[in-house]
Amino acid sequence: MDRRSLLTAAGQVAALGSLSSLGISGASAQTNSGPYPNRPIKFIVPFPAGISPDVIARLISDRLSQSLGQAVIVDNKPGAGGMIGAEAAAQTPGDGYNIFFAVKSVMAIAPHVYTTAKYNPLKDFKSICQVLTVPHVITAAPNVPYNNLKELVEYAKKNPGKIDYASLGVGSQPHIAMEAWAQRLGIKLTHIPYKSNPAADVMSGVVSLSLEASTTAIPSIKAGKIKGIAISGSSRIDSLPDVPTVTEYGNTLDVNGNIGNSWHGIFAPASTPDAVITKLNTEIVKIVKMPDVQERMRSLGLTPTGTPAAVLASAMSADYAFWGQLVRDLDIKVE
């Protein structure tokens, strides 16, 4: 090794030693100088603005910006059931400045649906924190001739294929959940995938149904803009006490909310240093436990969690296996 190479190597070792004293591993050595964070952080959200994950991502990012003293910017990358945003997030540097705000469908469903998926949730990401769990509501246009699941099933059986429903794309949880329920109920529904939020088209009657997260469904139902047909899981929510659960119609339709309930979780590229993961988890758990944040979430039918990273990793792994089998059973594939 010549003198120039020796000097370069020595400098790299010194730099890594300095970073270790800050609790940041060498993986971030080429992009950071000084304590983390020292520049803006990007939250990649794989859905359009205005829907449930975006609403919560902005709530968390605003508080995280305050606690870290750096801007936390939401970057919406919608499309393909969240897969476009996931692929983009998986390819970002693992430097602590690229964070992925995901939901169950993106991490456990879409990779089984899309044979060309360019990310593997179990290998390409590290879990940071589960933020909450969320029920979904089967919502309907105001002009449809049914007001609950019993009436919907009766109408669908008399008019096979005439009820359509919107989702956020093939492979999204609303898509797979509605197909699973339709199969179990013995009815035929027509799927209309959207790239953007379909709520306006449900309100106007362009499309009959959608499965919408409680976060955004509750305000619209209370305002009379849409009907609440049924809620996922086995427990009604305080904000919609008159809307029955799916399991009140059939107790095997959504055991423990496995099909209709979701979660919001925060992830980072797999190469992100563990010290960064720990710091972000600590700050995000504090935010989720803030009384006003909890009150805001519960008013939207959400259950705040704020878990350790390992809890989210375990949940994602279990859901990945469950939904993989369900997707195979329904034979839903996009080549």
LUMKEDREN-380668 format. One record per residue: residue in one letter; x, y, z of N, C-alpha, C in turn. Coordinates in pm, whole numbers, padded with zeros to 5 digits, always signed. Layout:
// LUMKEDREN-380668
aXYZXYZXYZ/...
***
This chain:
// LUMKEDREN-380668
m+00086-00120+00000+00000+00000+00000+00089+00124+00000/d+00061+00222-00089+00146+00341-00096+00105+00441+00012/r+00184+00548+00023+00163+00646+00131+00026+00712+00123/r-00022+00744+00000-00153+00809-00015-00265+00717+00032/s-00257+00586-00001-00359+00491+00041-00362+00476+00190/l-00240+00475+00252-00234+00463+00397-00301+00582+00465/l-00276+00701+00414-00336+00821+00473-00487+00820+00459/t-00536+00776+00342-00681+00768+00319-00746+00671+00415/a-00684+00553+00430-00739+00452+00520-00741+00502+00664/a-00634+00569+00705-00628+00621+00841-00737+00724+00866/g-00762+00808+00765-00867+00908+00780-01004+00845+00793/q-01028+00736+00717-01157+00669+00725-01178+00606+00861/v-01073+00545+00916-01083+00485+01049-01113+00590+01154/a-01047+00704+01144-01072+00812+01240-01214+00862+01231/a-01266+00873+01108-01403+00921+01090-01502+00824+01150/l-01480+00695+01129-01570+00594+01184-01566+00595+01336/g-01447+00616+01391-01437+00622+01537-01515+00739+01593/s-01508+00853+01524-01582+00970+01568-01732+00945+01564/l-01780+00878+01458-01922+00849+01447-01966+00751+01554/s-01881+00655+01586-01917+00558+01690-01938+00628+01823/s-01858+00730+01850-01875+00802+01976-02007+00875+01982/l-02070+00901+01863-02201+00966+01858-02314+00866+01858/g-02278+00737+01857-02382+00634+01854-02435+00607+01716/i-02363+00652+01612-02404+00630+01474-02302+00540+01408/s-02347+00434+01343-02256+00337+01283-02195+00390+01155/g-02095+00317+01106-02025+00357+00986-02111+00359+00862/a-02229+00295+00864-02316+00293+00747-02359+00432+00706/s-02361+00525+00804-02405+00660+00771-02288+00757+00762/a-02165+00704+00760-02048+00789+00768-02036+00886+00651/q-02076+00842+00532-02055+00924+00415-02160+01033+00398/t-02266+01032+00479-02374+01128+00459-02401+01217+00579/n-02343+01186+00692-02370+01264+00813-02243+01329+00866/s-02259+01444+00925-02150+01506+01000-02212+01572+01121/g-02174+01527+01237-02235+01578+01358-02349+01489+01403/p-02408+01522+01519-02514+01438+01577-02635+01427+01484/y-02697+01311+01485-02819+01288+01406-02939+01341+01481/p-03032+01408+01410-03027+01448+01269-02973+01590+01253/n-02911+01617+01143-02859+01752+01120-02909+01811+00988/r-03012+01750+00931-03076+01803+00810-03217+01746+00799/p-03300+01794+00707-03439+01749+00699-03452+01598+00674/i-03559+01543+00729-03592+01401+00713-03713+01390+00621/k-03713+01289+00535-03823+01270+00441-03907+01149+00483/f-04038+01171+00494-04135+01064+00517-04196+01027+00382/i-04166+00910+00331-04229+00865+00207-04361+00797+00242/v-04471+00849+00186-04605+00794+00208-04656+00739+00075/p-04686+00609+00066-04718+00548-00063-04863+00564-00106/f-04929+00670-00060-05068+00695-00093-05088+00844-00118/p-05199+00881-00183-05222+01024-00211-05255+01104-00086/a-05244+01233-00097-05278+01322+00015-05426+01311+00048/g-05456+01325+00177-05595+01333+00220-05657+01205+00270/i-05590+01089+00248-05645+00965+00301-05575+00928+00431/s-05622+00824+00496-05582+00792+00633-05431+00792+00659/p-05349+00717+00583-05205+00718+00614-05142+00856+00602/d-05187+00933+00504-05133+01068+00486-05171+01158+00604/v-05294+01147+00650-05340+01229+00763-05254+01201+00887/i-05232+01074+00916-05155+01038+01035-05007+01067+01016/a-04955+01044+00896-04814+01073+00870-04784+01221+00894/r-04877+01307+00855-04856+01451+00875-04866+01489+01022/l-04955+01421+01095-04964+01446+01239-04834+01409+01309/i-04781+01290+01276-04657+01243+01338-04537+01325+01292/s-04530+01354+01162-04414+01427+01110-04404+01567+01168/d-04518+01630+01190-04517+01764+01249-04459+01762+01390/r-04504+01665+01470-04452+01654+01607-04306+01609+01609/l-04271+01520+01518-04133+01471+01513-04037+01583+01474/s-04082+01671+01385-04002+01786+01348-03973+01874+01470/q-04075+01892+01554-04056+01972+01676-03959+01906+01772/s-03971+01775+01789-03887+01706+01889-03743+01691+01843/l-03721+01678+01711-03585+01658+01660-03519+01789+01620/g-03598+01894+01604-03541+02022+01564-03501+02027+01417/q-03559+01940+01337-03535+01937+01193-03668+01920+01120/a-03678+01975+01000-03799+01958+00920-03818+01810+00886/v-03942+01764+00894-03978+01629+00851-04082+01647+00741/i-04044+01614+00619-04123+01646+00500-04195+01521+00449/v-04326+01534+00427-04404+01423+00372-04394+01424+00221/d-04356+01310+00165-04340+01294+00020-04436+01184-00026/n-04549+01224-00088-04650+01128-00134-04607+01064-00265/k-04605+00929-00267-04572+00854-00389-04677+00745-00408/p-04797+00782-00457-04906+00685-00468-04896+00598-00592/g-04977+00491-00591-04991+00407-00710-04964+00261-00683/a-05031+00173-00759-05012+00028-00754-05029-00027-00613/g-05135+00017-00546-05162-00034-00412-05055-00001-00311/g-04979+00106-00335-04872+00146-00243-04736+00094-00283/m-04731+00012-00388-04605-00052-00426-04503+00047-00483/i-04551+00148-00553-04459+00247-00611-04380+00318-00501/g-04450+00359-00396-04382+00425-00285-04289+00331-00212/a-04330+00205-00196-04246+00107-00126-04117+00080-00202/e-04128+00066-00332-04007+00042-00414-03912+00161-00405/a-03970+00281-00407-03887+00401-00396-03818+00407-00260/a-03893+00376-00155-03836+00381-00020-03727+00277-00001/a-03746+00158-00058-03648+00051-00042-03515+00086-00107/q-03518+00174-00206-03397+00208-00280-03327+00333-00227/t-03384+00397-00125-03321+00518-00070-03205+00480+00022/p-03113+00572+00044-03000+00543+00133-03047+00517+00277/g-02982+00424+00343-03014+00397+00483-02936+00488+00575/d-02963+00616+00565-02885+00715+00639-02965+00782+00751/g-03091+00735+00772-03173+00797+00875-03254+00914+00828/y-03235+00954+00702-03308+01070+00649-03415+01030+00548/n-03434+00900+00533-03538+00848+00445-03621+00747+00523/i-03743+00786+00558-03830+00705+00643-03954+00669+00563/f-04003+00548+00584-04118+00498+00509-04237+00483+00602/f-04345+00558+00574-04469+00548+00652-04563+00453+00578/a-04574+00331+00627-04646+00227+00553-04767+00177+00630/v-04846+00096+00562-04962+00031+00623-04953-00119+00594/k-05042-00194+00658-05038-00340+00645-05039-00386+00500/s-05124-00326+00417-05139-00375+00280-05009-00365+00201/v-04933-00259+00223-04810-00239+00147-04702-00339+00187/m-04699-00372+00316-04593-00459+00366-04632-00607+00368/a-04761-00638+00360-04803-00777+00374-04888-00830+00259/i-04942-00741+00176-05035-00785+00071-04978-00763-00068/a-04947-00640-00102-04905-00606-00239-04791-00692-00292/p-04689-00726-00211-04580-00808-00266-04625-00947-00313/h-04737-00996-00259-04789-01125-00303-04873-01112-00431/v-04929-00993-00452-05016-00970-00567-04934-00940-00692/y-04831-00857-00677-04752-00813-00791-04629-00902-00807/t-04627-00981-00912-04514-01072-00933-04387-00997-00969/t-04402-00870-01010-04285-00790-01048-04238-00698-00935/a-04291-00718-00817-04253-00631-00704-04101-00629-00687/k-04047-00508-00669-03903-00491-00658-03859-00466-00513/y-03940-00509-00419-03901-00497-00279-03952-00617-00202/n-03879-00652-00098-03918-00759-00007-03928-00696+00132/p-04049-00682+00186-04064-00614+00314-03981-00674+00427/l-03962-00806+00424-03890-00873+00533-03739-00855+00523/k-03690-00821+00405-03545-00808+00386-03499-00664+00363/d-03585-00584+00303-03542-00451+00258-03567-00339+00358/f-03639-00370+00468-03672-00266+00566-03643-00311+00708/k-03613-00213+00792-03611-00232+00937-03734-00164+00996/s-03796-00230+01091-03911-00170+01160-03863-00064+01258/i-03940+00042+01267-03912+00148+01366-04019+00147+01475/c-04146+00160+01435-04252+00169+01536-04389+00151+01471/q-04474+00069+01533-04615+00069+01494-04681+00187+01564/v-04756+00265+01488-04817+00387+01541-04958+00361+01593/l-05035+00280+01519-05175+00260+01556-05233+00140+01483/t-05351+00100+01526-05432+00007+01449-05559+00080+01407/v-05616+00039+01293-05727+00113+01235-05831+00017+01177/p-05958+00036+01211-06064-00040+01144-06099+00026+01012/h-06161-00050+00923-06212+00004+00798-06364-00002+00798/v-06424+00088+00725-06569+00096+00716-06613+00073+00572/i-06707-00020+00552-06769-00032+00419-06862+00088+00405/t-06828+00177+00315-06908+00298+00294-06981+00288+00161/a-07094+00357+00151-07177+00351+00031-07224+00489-00010/a-07251+00503-00138-07307+00628-00190-07444+00654-00126/p-07481+00780-00107-07608+00812-00041-07731+00759-00114/n-07720+00738-00245-07838+00701-00325-07856+00550-00345/v-07773+00466-00283-07788+00322-00302-07907+00271-00221/p-07971+00162-00266-08094+00114-00198-08068+00017-00083/y-07957+00031-00013-07928-00055+00102-07857+00029+00208/n-07880-00009+00334-07828+00071+00446-07742-00008+00544/n-07734-00138+00525-07652-00222+00612-07606-00343+00532/l-07525-00428+00594-07467-00540+00522-07573-00643+00480/k-07672-00664+00563-07778-00758+00529-07849-00715+00401/e-07886-00587+00395-07955-00536+00278-07864-00534+00155/l-07736-00506+00175-07642-00507+00064-07631-00647+00004/v-07618-00749+00089-07606-00887+00041-07733-00929-00034/e-07850-00894+00020-07975-00928-00046-07984-00863-00185/y-07946-00736-00193-07951-00664-00321-07850-00724-00419/a-07731-00757-00370-07626-00811-00457-07667-00946-00514/k-07735-01026-00436-07777-01158-00485-07888-01147-00589/k-07969-01043-00578-08075-01021-00677-08022-00951-00802/n-07906-00883-00786-07848-00806-00897-07699-00839-00910/p-07667-00963-00947-07526-01006-00950-07441-00921-01045/g-07327-00875-00991-07232-00797-01071-07267-00652-01090/k-07380-00607-01036-07423-00468-01059-07374-00372-00951/i-07316-00425-00844-07260-00338-00741-07110-00326-00765/d-07063-00203-00779-06919-00182-00793-06862-00120-00666/y-06732-00135-00652-06665-00074-00536-06530-00021-00579/a-06488+00087-00515-06361+00151-00545-06256+00110-00443/s-06131+00106-00487-06020+00084-00395-05904+00172-00438/l-05798+00170-00360-05679+00248-00393-05583+00170-00482/g-05635+00071-00552-05553-00002-00647-05556-00151-00625/v-05523-00226-00729-05513-00371-00718-05404-00406-00616/g-05439-00492-00521-05343-00531-00418-05351-00449-00292/s-05433-00344-00292-05453-00268-00168-05541-00351-00074/q-05537-00320+00054-05618-00396+00149-05767-00385+00119/p-05821-00265+00086-05964-00260+00052-06001-00353-00063/h-05914-00367-00161-05941-00456-00273-05948-00602-00226/i-05846-00649-00159-05840-00791-00120-05946-00822-00015/a-05968-00730+00079-06068-00753+00183-06208-00764+00124/m-06243-00674+00033-06376-00679-00028-06394-00806-00111/e-06289-00850-00179-06299-00974-00255-06315-01095-00162/a-06243-01093-00050-06255-01203+00046-06394-01210+00105/w-06449-01095+00142-06584-01092+00198-06689-01130+00095/a-06673-01082-00028-06769-01116-00134-06773-01267-00155/q-06655-01330-00155-06649-01475-00173-06721-01546-00058/r-06696-01502+00063-06756-01567+00180-06906-01542+00189/l-06950-01429+00135-07093-01395+00136-07167-01451+00016/g-07093-01503-00080-07157-01559-00198-07214-01456-00292/i-07148-01340-00302-07196-01234-00392-07086-01194-00489/k-07124-01125-00594-07030-01078-00695-07026-00926-00694/l-06906-00870-00674-06887-00725-00678-06788-00692-00790/t-06801-00574-00847-06712-00531-00955-06611-00431-00901/h-06483-00464-00914-06376-00381-00860-06336-00270-00957/i-06327-00147-00903-06279-00033-00981-06159+00027-00908/p-06038-00002-00954-05919+00052-00887-05897+00200-00920/y-05857+00276-00819-05827+00418-00836-05680+00442-00802/k-05621+00544-00862-05487+00588-00826-05491+00698-00721/s-05605+00764-00712-05623+00872-00614-05740+00837-00523/n-05768+00922-00429-05874+00898-00331-06011+00892-00400/p-06083+00779-00389-06212+00766-00458-06330+00823-00381/a-06306+00883-00265-06415+00926-00178-06516+01017-00249/a-06467+01109-00330-06558+01203-00397-06654+01130-00490/d-06606+01025-00556-06691+00950-00648-06794+00865-00573/v-06760+00822-00451-06859+00751-00369-06966+00849-00323/m-06926+00966-00281-07022+01067-00237-07120+01107-00348/s-07069+01114-00470-07153+01160-00581-07230+01047-00647/g-07202+00923-00606-07275+00810-00663-07217+00755-00791/v-07099+00802-00829-07032+00747-00948-06998+00600-00926/v-06959+00568-00803-06929+00430-00765-07008+00400-00638/s-07050+00276-00620-07144+00243-00513-07080+00230-00375/l-06965+00161-00368-06906+00126-00240-06757+00158-00236/s-06706+00166-00114-06561+00162-00093-06537+00112+00049/l-06420+00058+00071-06378+00021+00206-06278+00126+00249/e-06319+00211+00342-06241+00329+00377-06199+00324+00523/a-06077+00365+00551-06029+00371+00689-06118+00463+00771/s-06136+00428+00897-06223+00508+00985-06177+00653+00993/t-06047+00675+00978-05990+00810+00987-06065+00910+00901/t-06090+00873+00777-06156+00965+00684-06303+00932+00664/a-06343+00808+00697-06484+00771+00680-06574+00840+00783/i-06529+00849+00906-06613+00901+01014-06665+01042+00985/p-06580+01139+00951-06633+01274+00924-06737+01276+00812/s-06714+01197+00707-06807+01197+00593-06940+01131+00629/i-06935+01025+00709-07059+00958+00753-07138+01051+00844/k-07071+01115+00937-07140+01206+01029-07202+01325+00955/a-07139+01365+00846-07190+01478+00768-07300+01437+00671/g-07329+01306+00665-07433+01257+00576-07392+01248+00431/k-07261+01255+00404-07214+01252+00266-07208+01111+00210/i-07192+01012+00299-07190+00872+00260-07262+00791+00368/k-07294+00666+00336-07354+00575+00434-07246+00486+00495/g-07263+00455+00623-07177+00357+00687-07251+00223+00689/i-07200+00125+00614-07268-00003+00601-07226-00101+00710/a-07097-00112+00735-07045-00203+00837-06900-00168+00868/i-06856-00203+00989-06720-00177+01035-06646-00309+01048/s-06520-00310+01012-06440-00433+01024-06419-00470+01170/g-06379-00596+01190-06353-00644+01325-06478-00685+01399/s-06466-00694+01530-06577-00743+01612-06630-00642+01712/s-06576-00520+01710-06620-00419+01806-06662-00291+01735/r-06780-00241+01770-06822-00111+01717-06730-00003+01773/i-06726+00111+01705-06643+00220+01752-06730+00333+01805/d-06676+00401+01906-06754+00505+01975-06801+00615+01882/s-06719+00647+01782-06754+00757+01692-06868+00723+01597/l-06895+00591+01579-07005+00547+01491-07084+00437+01562/p-07148+00469+01672-07212+00365+01753-07327+00293+01683/d-07385+00354+01581-07500+00293+01514-07460+00209+01392/v-07332+00206+01360-07287+00126+01246-07240-00010+01297/p-07305-00120+01256-07269-00253+01305-07137-00303+01248/t-07083-00404+01311-06960-00465+01261-06992-00570+01155/v-06891-00605+01078-06905-00711+00978-06941-00842+01046/t-06881-00866+01163-06903-00994+01232-07041-01004+01297/e-07112-00893+01309-07250-00902+01357-07340-00968+01252/y-07299-00960+01126-07374-01028+01019-07328-01174+01006/g-07196-01195+01015-07141-01331+01008-07018-01340+01095/n-07025-01421+01201-06917-01417+01301-06783-01471+01253/t-06778-01530+01134-06650-01578+01080-06595-01488+00970/l-06664-01377+00942-06623-01292+00831-06492-01218+00858/d-06469-01182+00983-06350-01099+01012-06303-01125+01155/v-06264-01248+01183-06221-01287+01317-06098-01203+01358/n-06111-01137+01473-06005-01051+01527-05965-00938+01431/g-06051-00908+01336-06019-00801+01241-05906-00836+01147/n-05876-00965+01131-05761-01005+01049-05771-00955+00905/i-05893-00948+00853-05910-00907+00713-05934-00757+00700/g-06018-00703+00785-06059-00563+00766-05979-00459+00841/n-05916-00498+00951-05837-00401+01028-05697-00387+00969/s-05636-00274+00995-05501-00249+00945-05416-00187+01054/w-05292-00159+01022-05205-00082+01111-05123+00016+01029/h-05077+00119+01094-04981+00212+01036-04848+00189+01105/g-04743+00176+01027-04611+00153+01085-04506+00235+01015/i-04398+00261+01085-04288+00341+01031-04165+00254+01017/f-04103+00261+00898-03990+00175+00864-03876+00259+00808/a-03760+00194+00794-03644+00257+00731-03575+00152+00644/p-03497+00195+00545-03420+00098+00466-03336+00009+00557/a-03314-00115+00513-03250-00215+00599-03109-00177+00643/s-03043-00092+00566-02905-00053+00602-02899+00060+00704/t-03012+00107+00750-03014+00217+00847-02952+00171+00979/p-02863+00250+01038-02798+00210+01164-02897+00187+01277/d-02871+00089+01361-02960+00057+01473-02975+00175+01568/a-02870+00255+01583-02877+00370+01673-02982+00470+01625/v-02994+00485+01494-03094+00575+01438-03234+00519+01460/i-03249+00388+01440-03377+00322+01463-03422+00344+01607/t-03330+00324+01700-03362+00340+01843-03403+00483+01875/k-03330+00580+01821-03363+00720+01848-03500+00756+01794/l-03528+00715+01671-03657+00745+01610-03771+00676+01685/n-03749+00551+01726-03853+00481+01801-03884+00555+01932/t-03780+00596+02001-03799+00667+02128-03883+00792+02109/e-03851+00872+02007-03922+00997+01984-04065+00973+01937/i-04085+00874+01850-04220+00849+01796-04311+00792+01904/v-04259+00704+01989-04340+00651+02099-04385+00764+02191/k-04297+00859+02219-04333+00975+02302-04448+01053+02236/i-04439+01071+02106-04542+01145+02034-04676+01074+02041/v-04675+00942+02015-04800+00865+02016-04866+00869+02153/k-04787+00879+02258-04841+00879+02395-04885+01017+02443/m-04865+01122+02362-04911+01255+02399-05064+01256+02409/p-05121+01313+02517-05267+01309+02536-05346+01365+02419/d-05300+01476+02359-05377+01534+02249-05368+01450+02122/v-05254+01384+02102-05240+01294+01987-05330+01173+02005/q-05333+01118+02127-05420+01004+02155-05567+01042+02135/e-05604+01159+02184-05743+01204+02170-05780+01220+02023/r-05688+01278+01944-05713+01297+01802-05731+01163+01731/m-05644+01069+01762-05652+00938+01697-05782+00865+01736/r-05815+00866+01862-05935+00794+01908-06062+00856+01850/s-06061+00985+01828-06179+01050+01770-06203+01004+01627/l-06098+00949+01565-06107+00899+01428-06122+00747+01425/g-06154+00688+01539-06175+00544+01547-06048+00463+01553/l-05935+00526+01575-05805+00459+01575-05765+00419+01716/t-05680+00318+01725-05625+00276+01854-05476+00304+01854/p-05429+00405+01928-05285+00434+01932-05209+00318+01995/t-05091+00287+01942-05011+00178+01999-04873+00227+02043/g-04790+00269+01950-04656+00316+01987-04570+00204+02041/t-04542+00105+01958-04474-00016+02004-04323-00010+01988/p-04252-00102+02055-04111-00123+02022-04097-00171+01878/a-03980-00152+01820-03957-00192+01682-03982-00342+01662/a-03943-00424+01760-03957-00569+01746-04103-00613+01735/v-04193-00540+01799-04335-00574+01794-04389-00553+01653/l-04350-00443+01590-04393-00417+01453-04334-00522+01359/a-04208-00556+01379-04145-00657+01292-04217-00790+01301/s-04258-00828+01421-04329-00955+01441-04467-00951+01375/a-04539-00839+01393-04672-00824+01332-04663-00830+01181/m-04563-00763+01125-04548-00762+00980-04520-00903+00927/s-04436-00977+00996-04402-01112+00953-04525-01203+00954/a-04605-01194+01062-04725-01276+01072-04827-01239+00965/d-04845-01109+00943-04941-01064+00841-04894-01100+00701/y-04765-01096+00678-04710-01133+00548-04747-01277+00513/a-04738-01367+00610-04773-01507+00588-04924-01524+00569/f-05004-01456+00653-05150-01469+00647-05204-01421+00512/w-05160-01303+00469-05214-01245+00347-05158-01314+00223/g-05039-01370+00234-04987-01446+00122-05077-01564+00090/q-05124-01632+00195-05213-01745+00175-05349-01699+00120/l-05400-01588+00174-05530-01537+00130-05526-01495-00017/v-05419-01429-00057-05405-01387-00197-05400-01509-00288/r-05331-01613-00245-05325-01736-00325-05461-01802-00335/d-05534-01801-00224-05669-01862-00223-05762-01788-00319/l-05750-01655-00326-05836-01575-00413-05784-01570-00556/d-05661-01617-00574-05597-01621-00706-05594-01482-00770/i-05544-01385-00693-05531-01248-00744-05383-01223-00775/k-05354-01198-00899-05216-01176-00942-05210-01066-01046/v-05104-00988-01040-05075-00890-01145-04937-00923-01198/e-04931-00959-01325-04803-00999-01386-04720-00876-01421/
***
